[in-house]
């Protein structure tokens, strides 16, 4: 599963754009192979005979499969049909849910080490139980990876009765202050372990650090323990190896988050007054001017000092705390400029209890234990005038591509995989199989509405919300940032329309808030926290008035994230509608194509500030170009990883 460098000459942009969307037969399987359909037929045919087995007989059959696989007498893929049939019956007896054909097809795609594209609402949690069971037969440990702790706990609780019935141990990987090494080892010792993707990666790096720092003592030490007849102490690690990984929302884990390496830091000591450089840099940049002293590239999130800027930051060096610097003074200033112009409160972070807390841009969730590197976090803290935490030194890091390539077998599922089929194949040799819907979709996607500015867009959204609230139709309003959520919430408050808000600030109430989102008259405003894995149950009254209506405010950098939001409604054949609202002032244009935004602003809208619908193609093009740019960044990171790995191997020879 290693990476392969591209060779030869080609039009790089055109090639990458094609790679992002290609539908090669070897990469995207829209029709299921005859063998899959044959296996499905066999599994269905076994339904009646397996249903006649007693509970103990089912467990005995599972034990026989496990013994056959672990002894090498039977190949794992040779027992798929029997294993799936037994797991299916166990699910029926414990949860009352019986895997339907499309979930079986998804499971078959997963056990081959591929990606199953199962539409939102098609029961991915139940589908995961199939490969999890089959892989557990090897006895090496199965990691079921989710994008956040809420989904990990939910999926663990859902699946536990099934695996308990089969006498298969199942664990939930603890996080935060309760995550002691002992508790982690208990979870990893289970045959199946549910947890958040980054936590598996962090534990791997912690184990590697423990192994690296464990004293070996040399051959003499080995002899001493042998003479004493005692076992030599081993490093205290949590994981027992990386064998099988089943990744839920696999595009989010392996693609969206691929540009953010997993990094373990260790706090360094800060002497008295060591926070002074951050405040000195903050005060200095308040007097610096864009264009004169620095250039700003919001697209690449980069700031560079001009020659005048470099002269300016050293103009009065008596104000620079030279004896307290850990890095060049220029880096402190650049970090302060980034904090001022690229890091925004209630977008990249929130401030709670005098503390800057990072908000993940893809999931909308808080990461209290994380911090930005190289003094950037401290620069943001200085900007917000809160207590500055000690800087941390990097101890270990790994990209997600490199980490998941360490597993013997990986597979994944998501509702939005086809757009990235080429990338899955390029980095992981994982083919994508699109699974048909269990029930025909009843979703109506209304034409996207385009406005001159946010003010006119908000007026149109409020008009739509009033109409739907009057008939009792539940609405989910998806926003890009916490700030956007609070802006819409304030307008609803002024209009005295009841609503709920779900952002990183309300994550403790997530389950309670989501549970009522499908009731008649409910309005939920949420960031990307509600974009993946969130299931909204509809009341009968809500179904009668059209089901859940999804309003998407602004486009995200990836069309897949937009599709995930729209997929919250009209699930499993239920009714539902969706509509997007965008404007010339949106983040997508402001950051990535400001000249396009200015051209749109120069156009003449109608009396409500709305622009022609055919301008949708403009947003499509910009979004497509951003996706290509993001892919190029991931490609460079993977190629750098490959080069480092080759260099290490060369030096080790």
C-alpha positions in Angstrom: 0.0 0.0 0.0 3.0 2.3 -0.5 2.8 5.4 -2.7 4.1 5.6 -6.3 5.6 8.7 -7.8 4.4 10.1 -11.1 6.9 10.1 -13.9 7.1 11.8 -17.2 5.7 15.1 -18.6 2.1 16.0 -18.5 -0.3 18.9 -18.0 -0.3 18.6 -14.2 -3.5 20.5 -13.5 -5.5 18.7 -16.2 -4.2 15.4 -15.1 -5.0 16.0 -11.4 -8.5 17.2 -12.2 -9.1 14.0 -14.2 -7.6 11.9 -11.5 -10.0 13.4 -8.9 -13.1 12.4 -10.9 -12.0 9.5 -13.0 -14.4 6.5 -13.2 -12.0 3.7 -14.3 -13.4 0.2 -14.1 -10.5 -0.7 -12.0 -11.2 2.1 -9.6 -14.9 2.6 -9.4 -17.2 -0.4 -9.6 -20.7 0.7 -10.2 -21.8 -2.7 -11.2 -21.2 -5.5 -8.8 -19.1 -8.4 -10.0 -20.8 -11.7 -10.6 -18.9 -13.2 -7.7 -20.5 -10.6 -5.3 -24.0 -11.4 -6.6 -23.3 -15.1 -6.3 -22.1 -14.6 -2.7 -25.2 -12.6 -1.9 -27.4 -15.3 -3.3 -25.6 -17.9 -1.1 -25.9 -15.7 2.0 -29.6 -15.2 1.4 -30.1 -18.9 0.7 -28.6 -19.7 4.1 -31.1 -17.5 5.9 -33.6 -20.2 6.8 -31.1 -22.8 7.8 -29.2 -20.4 10.1 -32.4 -19.2 11.6 -33.1 -22.7 12.9 -29.8 -22.9 14.8 -29.8 -22.4 18.6 -27.8 -19.6 20.1 -25.1 -22.1 21.2 -25.0 -23.7 17.8 -24.3 -20.3 16.2 -21.5 -19.6 18.6 -20.0 -23.0 17.9 -20.1 -22.3 14.2 -18.3 -19.0 14.8 -15.7 -20.8 16.9 -15.1 -23.3 14.1 -14.6 -20.5 11.6 -12.1 -18.8 14.0 -10.1 -22.0 14.5 -10.0 -22.6 10.8 -8.8 -19.1 9.9 -6.2 -18.9 12.7 -4.9 -22.4 12.0 -4.4 -21.6 8.4 -6.7 -24.4 7.3 -9.2 -21.9 5.8 -8.7 -18.5 4.1 -10.6 -15.6 5.5 -12.2 -14.8 2.2 -13.3 -18.4 1.8 -15.6 -18.1 4.9 -17.3 -14.8 3.9 -20.7 -16.3 3.0 -21.0 -18.4 6.2 -19.6 -15.7 8.4 -22.0 -13.0 7.0 -25.0 -15.3 7.4 -24.1 -16.0 11.0 -23.5 -12.4 11.8 -26.8 -11.4 10.1 -28.7 -13.8 12.3 -27.0 -12.6 15.4 -28.0 -9.1 14.6 -31.6 -10.1 14.1 -31.7 -11.8 17.5 -30.0 -9.0 19.4 -31.0 -5.7 17.7 -34.0 -6.8 15.6 -32.2 -5.5 12.5 -31.5 -7.8 9.6 -28.9 -6.7 7.1 -30.5 -6.0 3.7 -28.9 -6.9 0.4 -27.3 -3.5 -0.2 -25.6 -3.7 3.2 -24.3 -7.1 2.4 -22.9 -5.8 -0.9 -21.2 -3.0 1.0 -19.7 -5.6 3.4 -18.4 -7.6 0.5 -16.6 -4.6 -0.9 -15.1 -3.8 2.5 -13.6 -7.3 3.1 -11.8 -7.0 -0.2 -10.0 -3.9 1.1 -12.0 -1.4 -0.8 -14.2 1.6 -0.3 -18.0 1.1 -0.2 -20.0 4.2 -1.2 -23.2 3.8 0.8 -25.5 6.8 0.6 -26.2 8.7 3.9 -28.9 7.0 5.9 -28.3 3.5 4.3 -27.2 2.0 7.6 -23.4 2.1 7.5 -23.1 1.3 11.2 -24.8 -2.1 10.7 -22.8 -2.7 7.5 -19.6 -2.2 9.4 -20.4 -5.1 11.7 -19.9 -7.5 8.7 -16.2 -6.9 8.0 -15.5 -6.3 11.7 -16.8 -9.8 12.5 -14.9 -11.4 9.6 -11.6 -9.7 10.4 -11.9 -10.5 14.1 -11.6 -14.2 13.1 -7.9 -13.7 12.5 -7.4 -12.8 16.2 -5.1 -9.9 15.5 -7.4 -7.0 16.5 -9.8 -4.9 14.4 -9.9 -1.1 14.7 -13.2 0.5 13.7 -12.3 4.2 13.0 -14.8 7.0 13.3 -14.4 10.8 12.8 -15.4 11.9 16.3 -16.0 10.5 19.8 -19.8 10.9 19.6 -20.0 8.5 16.6 -17.4 6.1 18.2 -19.5 5.8 21.3 -22.8 5.6 19.4 -21.5 2.9 17.1 -19.9 1.0 19.9 -23.1 0.9 21.9 -25.1 -0.1 18.9 -22.8 -3.0 17.9 -22.0 -4.3 21.4 -25.1 -6.6 21.8 -24.3 -8.3 18.5 -20.7 -9.1 19.4 -21.5 -9.9 23.0 -24.0 -12.5 21.7 -21.2 -14.1 19.6 -18.7 -14.0 22.6 -16.5 -11.5 20.6 -14.9 -8.9 22.9 -15.5 -5.3 21.9 -13.9 -2.2 23.4 -14.3 1.6 23.2 -11.0 3.5 23.1 -11.1 6.1 25.9 -10.0 9.7 25.3 -9.1 12.7 27.4 -8.3 12.7 31.1 -9.9 9.3 31.6 -7.7 7.6 29.0 -5.0 6.0 31.2 -2.6 3.6 29.5 -4.2 0.7 31.5 -7.7 1.5 30.1 -6.3 1.9 26.6 -4.6 -1.5 26.8 -7.9 -3.1 27.9 -9.6 -1.6 24.8 -6.9 -2.7 22.5 -6.8 -6.2 23.9 -10.4 -6.6 22.7 -11.0 -8.4 19.4 -12.8 -5.3 18.0 -11.9 -1.7 19.2 -14.0 1.3 18.3 -12.4 4.7 18.5 -11.6 8.1 16.8 -9.1 8.0 14.0 -6.6 10.5 15.4 -6.5 8.6 18.7 -5.4 5.4 17.0 -2.6 7.4 15.4 -1.5 9.2 18.6 -1.4 5.9 20.5 0.8 4.4 17.7 3.3 7.3 18.1 3.2 7.1 21.9 4.1 3.4 21.6 6.9 4.2 19.2 8.3 6.8 21.6 8.1 4.3 24.5 9.9 1.7 22.5 12.6 4.1 21.4 13.2 5.4 24.9 13.2 2.0 26.6 16.7 1.0 27.7 17.9 -2.1 25.9 21.0 -2.8 28.1 22.7 -4.7 25.2 23.6 -8.4 25.0 25.0 -8.4 28.5 21.7 -7.4 29.9 20.0 -10.2 27.9 22.4 -12.7 29.4 21.9 -11.5 32.9 18.1 -12.0 32.7 18.6 -15.4 31.0 20.8 -16.6 33.9 18.3 -15.4 36.4 15.5 -17.1 34.6 13.5 -14.0 34.4 11.9 -12.2 31.5 13.5 -9.0 30.5 11.1 -6.0 31.0 9.5 -4.8 27.8 8.4 -1.2 27.0 4.9 -0.4 28.1 2.9 0.0 25.0 -0.9 0.1 24.4 -1.5 -1.3 20.9 -0.8 -4.9 20.0 -0.2 -4.1 16.3 -1.9 -2.6 13.3 -3.8 -5.4 11.5 -7.2 -4.4 10.3 -8.8 -0.9 10.1 -12.4 -0.2 9.0 -12.7 3.6 8.5 -16.1 5.2 8.6 -16.4 8.4 6.6 -13.2 7.3 5.0 -13.0 10.3 2.7 -12.9 12.7 5.7 -10.2 10.7 7.4 -7.9 9.9 4.5 -8.5 12.9 2.2 -10.0 15.9 4.0 -7.7 15.6 7.0 -4.7 14.3 5.1 -3.1 17.8 5.0 -2.9 17.8 8.8 -0.2 15.4 10.1 -0.7 13.8 13.4 1.7 15.4 15.8 2.7 14.6 19.4 4.2 17.5 21.4 5.8 17.6 24.8 5.6 20.7 26.9 8.8 22.7 27.4 9.6 24.8 30.3 8.9 28.6 30.0 10.9 30.9 32.3 9.6 34.0 33.8 8.7 36.6 31.2 9.0 34.1 28.4 5.6 35.2 27.0 6.9 38.7 26.3 8.0 38.1 22.7 4.5 37.1 21.7 3.0 40.3 23.1 5.8 42.4 21.6 5.2 40.9 18.2 1.4 41.4 18.6 1.9 45.1 19.4 4.3 45.6 16.5 2.0 44.1 13.7 -0.8 46.5 14.7 1.2 49.2 13.1 2.1 47.2 9.9 0.2 47.7 6.7 -0.6 45.1 4.0 1.1 45.8 0.7 3.7 48.1 2.4 5.1 45.7 5.0 3.7 42.3 4.1 1.9 40.4 1.4 -1.1 38.2 2.2 -2.1 35.0 0.3 -5.3 33.9 1.8 -5.7 31.0 -0.6 -2.4 29.4 0.5 -2.7 30.8 4.0 0.7 32.4 3.8 2.1 35.8 4.7 5.5 37.1 3.6 7.4 40.2 4.7 8.4 42.8 2.1 11.8 44.4 2.2 10.3 47.4 4.0 8.6 45.0 6.4 11.8 43.3 7.3 13.4 46.7 7.9 10.3 47.8 10.0 10.4 44.9 12.4 14.0 45.7 13.4 13.6 49.5 13.3 13.7 49.8 17.1 15.4 46.7 18.3 15.5 47.9 21.9 11.9 46.7 22.1 12.7 43.2 21.1 13.2 40.8 24.1 16.3 39.2 22.6 17.2 37.1 25.6 13.8 35.4 25.6 13.6 34.3 21.9 13.4 30.6 21.1 13.4 31.3 17.3 14.2 34.2 14.9 12.4 37.4 15.7 11.0 37.4 12.2 9.1 34.1 12.9 7.4 35.7 15.9 6.2 38.6 13.7 4.9 36.3 11.0 3.0 34.3 13.5 1.5 37.4 14.9 0.5 38.5 11.4 -1.1 35.1 10.8 -3.0 35.3 14.1 -4.3 38.7 13.1 -5.3 38.0 9.4 -5.7 34.2 9.0 -6.9 32.9 12.4 -10.4 34.1 13.3 -12.3 33.6 16.5 -15.4 31.3 16.1 -13.9 30.0 12.9 -10.6 28.3 13.5 -10.9 28.5 17.3 -13.1 29.5 20.2 -12.2 31.2 23.5 -13.5 29.5 26.6 -12.5 30.0 30.2 -9.5 32.2 29.2 -8.2 29.5 26.8 -7.9 29.3 23.0 -9.4 26.0 21.8 -8.9 24.8 18.3 -12.0 24.0 16.2 -11.5 21.4 13.4 -12.4 23.0 10.1 -13.8 19.7 8.7 -15.8 18.4 11.6 -16.6 21.6 13.4 -15.5 20.0 16.7 -13.3 21.3 19.5 -9.9 19.8 20.2 -9.0 21.0 23.7 -5.7 19.0 23.9 -4.3 20.3 20.6 -2.3 23.3 19.9 -0.7 24.9 16.8 3.0 24.5 16.3 6.1 26.7 16.3 4.6 29.4 18.5 1.5 30.0 16.4 -0.9 29.0 19.2 0.8 31.4 21.6 0.5 34.1 19.0 -3.2 33.6 18.8 -3.4 33.6 22.6 -1.5 36.9 22.7 -4.0 38.3 20.1 -6.9 37.3 22.4 -5.1 38.5 25.5 -5.5 35.3 27.4 -3.1 33.3 29.4 -0.3 31.9 27.3 0.4 28.2 27.7 3.9 26.8 27.6 5.2 26.1 24.1 5.5 22.4 23.1 8.3 20.7 21.3 7.5 18.2 18.6 8.3 14.6 19.7 6.8 12.6 16.9 4.6 13.1 13.8 3.1 11.0 11.0 0.8 11.7 8.1 -2.5 9.9 7.9 -1.4 8.3 4.6 1.7 6.9 6.2 -0.1 5.7 9.4 -2.9 3.8 7.6 -0.4 2.3 5.2 1.1 0.5 8.2 -2.1 -1.7 8.6 -2.2 -5.1 7.0 -5.6 -4.3 5.6 -7.7 -1.1 5.5 -11.1 -0.5 4.1 -13.7 2.2 4.5 -17.1 3.5 3.7 -18.8 6.8 3.1 -21.7 8.4 1.3 -19.3 10.5 -0.9 -16.5 8.5 -2.4 -16.9 8.5 -6.2 -15.5 12.0 -6.6 -12.2 10.9 -5.0 -12.0 7.4 -6.5 -8.7 8.2 -8.2 -7.1 9.5 -5.0 -8.2 6.4 -3.1 -6.6 4.2 -5.8 -3.4 6.4 -6.1 -2.6 6.4 -2.4 -4.0 3.2 -1.0 -4.9 0.9 -4.0 -8.5 0.9 -2.7 -11.2 0.5 -5.4 -14.5 2.3 -4.9 -17.7 0.3 -5.2 -21.0 2.4 -5.4 -23.8 0.6 -3.6 -27.4 1.1 -4.9 -30.0 2.6 -2.6 -32.2 0.3 -0.6 -35.2 2.4 -1.3 -35.7 5.0 -4.1 -34.7 8.5 -3.0 -37.5 10.9 -2.5 -35.2 13.9 -2.0 -36.0 17.1 -4.0 -33.0 19.3 -4.4 -34.2 22.8 -5.3 -32.2 25.1 -7.5 -29.3 26.9 -5.9 -30.0 30.6 -5.2 -27.3 33.2 -5.7 -27.2 36.7 -4.1 -25.2 39.8 -4.3 -24.2 39.9 -0.7 -24.8 38.2 2.7 -27.4 40.7 3.7 -29.7 39.9 0.8 -29.0 36.2 1.2 -29.9 36.3 4.8 -33.2 38.0 4.0 -34.1 35.2 1.6 -33.1 32.5 4.1 -35.3 34.1 6.8 -38.2 34.3 4.4 -37.8 30.6 3.6 -37.5 29.7 7.3 -40.7 31.6 8.2 -42.7 29.8 5.5 -41.5 26.4 6.6 -41.9 27.1 10.3 -45.5 28.1 9.6 -46.4 24.7 8.2 -44.3 22.8 10.8 -41.6 21.5 8.5 -38.4 20.7 10.4 -35.3 22.5 9.0 -31.6 21.9 9.3 -29.5 25.0 8.5 -25.9 24.1 7.7 -23.2 26.8 8.1 -19.5 26.9 7.5 -18.5 28.6 10.8 -19.7 29.2 14.3 -19.9 32.9 13.5 -22.3 32.2 10.6 -24.5 30.0 12.9 -24.7 32.7 15.5 -25.5 35.3 12.8 -28.5 33.3 11.6 -29.5 32.4 15.2 -29.6 36.1 16.1 -31.9 36.9 13.2 -34.3 34.1 14.2 -34.2 35.4 17.8 -35.2 38.8 16.6 -38.0 37.3 14.6 -39.1 35.3 17.7 -38.8 32.0 15.9 -37.8 29.1 18.2 -34.6 27.3 17.2 -31.6 25.4 18.5 -27.9 25.9 17.7 -25.2 23.1 17.5 -21.6 24.2 17.2 -18.4 23.4 19.0 -19.8 25.5 21.9 -22.7 23.2 22.4 -21.0 19.8 21.8 -21.9 18.5 25.3 -25.5 18.8 24.4 -25.2 17.2 20.9 -27.2 14.1 21.5 -30.1 16.0 23.1 -30.2 18.7 20.4 -30.0 16.2 17.5 -32.7 14.0 19.0 -35.3 16.7 18.6 -34.3 18.0 15.2 -36.8 15.9 13.3 -39.9 17.1 15.2 -42.5 19.3 13.5 -41.5 22.9 13.6 -37.9 22.3 14.7 -35.1 24.6 13.3 -31.6 23.4 14.0 -28.6 25.6 13.0 -25.4 23.7 12.9 -21.8 23.7 11.6 -20.2 20.6 10.1 -20.8 18.8 13.4 -24.2 17.8 11.8 -22.6 17.0 8.4 -21.4 13.5 9.0 -22.9 10.6 10.8 -25.8 12.6 12.2 -29.1 10.7 12.0 -32.2 12.8 12.4 -35.4 10.8 13.2 -38.6 12.3 11.7 -41.9 12.4 13.5 -45.0 11.3 11.6 -46.2 14.9 11.5 -42.9 16.0 10.0 -43.2 13.4 7.3 -46.6 14.6 6.4 -45.4 18.2 5.8 -42.5 17.2 3.5 -39.8 15.7 5.8 -36.6 17.4 6.8 -35.6 20.5 4.7 -31.8 21.2 4.5 -30.6 24.7 3.9 -26.9 24.9 3.0 -25.4 28.3 3.5 -22.3 28.9 1.4 -20.3 26.2 -0.3 -17.5 24.3 1.3 -14.1 23.8 -0.3 -15.1 20.3 -1.3 -18.4 19.2 -3.0 -18.3 16.1 -0.9 -18.8 18.1 2.3 -21.8 19.8 0.7 -23.2 16.4 -0.3 -22.8 15.1 3.2 -24.9 18.0 4.6 -27.7 17.6 2.0 -27.6 13.9 2.9 -28.9 14.5 6.4 -32.4 14.7 4.9 -34.6 12.3 2.8 -32.9 9.2 4.2 -34.1 5.6 3.6 -36.8 6.6 1.2 -38.2 9.4 3.5 -39.4 12.6 2.0 -37.2 15.6 2.2 -35.9 18.7 0.4 -32.7 20.7 0.2 -31.5 24.0 -1.2 -28.2 25.9 -1.2 -27.8 29.7 -0.7 -24.6 31.4 -1.9 -23.4 35.0 -2.4 -20.6 37.0 -4.0 -19.3 37.6 -0.4 -18.9 34.0 0.4 -15.6 32.6 1.8 -15.0 30.4 -1.3 -14.8 33.5 -3.6 -13.3 35.9 -1.1 -10.3 33.6 -0.4 -9.8 31.7 -3.6 -11.2 33.9 -6.4 -11.6 37.5 -5.1 -11.6 38.9 -8.6 -14.6 36.7 -9.5 -16.4 37.9 -6.4 -15.8 41.5 -7.4 -17.2 40.8 -10.9 -20.4 39.3 -9.4 -20.8 42.3 -7.1 -20.7 44.6 -10.2 -23.7 42.9 -11.7 -27.3 44.2 -11.3 -29.4 41.9 -9.2 -33.2 41.9 -8.9 -35.1 43.8 -6.3 -34.3 41.2 -3.7 -30.6 41.2 -4.4 -30.7 37.9 -6.2 -28.5 37.1 -9.2 -29.2 34.8 -12.2 -29.2 31.1 -11.4 -26.9 30.3 -14.3 -24.0 31.8 -12.3 -24.0 28.5 -10.5 -21.3 27.4 -13.0 -19.0 30.1 -11.6 -19.2 28.6 -8.1 -18.8 25.1 -9.6 -15.5 26.1 -11.4 -14.0 27.8 -8.3 -14.9 24.8 -6.1 -13.4 22.4 -8.6 -10.1 24.4 -8.8 -9.9 24.5 -4.9 -10.3 20.7 -4.9 -7.4 20.3 -7.4 -5.3 22.7 -5.2 -6.0 20.6 -2.1 -5.1 17.4 -4.0 -1.8 18.9 -5.1 -1.0 19.7 -1.5 -1.8 16.1 -0.4 0.2 14.7 -3.3 3.3 16.8 -2.4 3.0 15.6 1.2 2.8 12.0 0.2 5.8 12.4 -2.2 7.8 14.0 0.7 6.8 11.0 2.9 7.9 8.6 0.2 11.2 10.4 -0.2 11.8 10.4 3.6 11.1 6.7 3.8 13.5 5.9 0.9 16.1 8.1 2.6 15.7 6.2 5.9 16.0 2.9 4.1 19.2 4.0 2.3 20.8 5.2 5.5 19.9 2.0 7.3 21.7 -0.2 4.8 
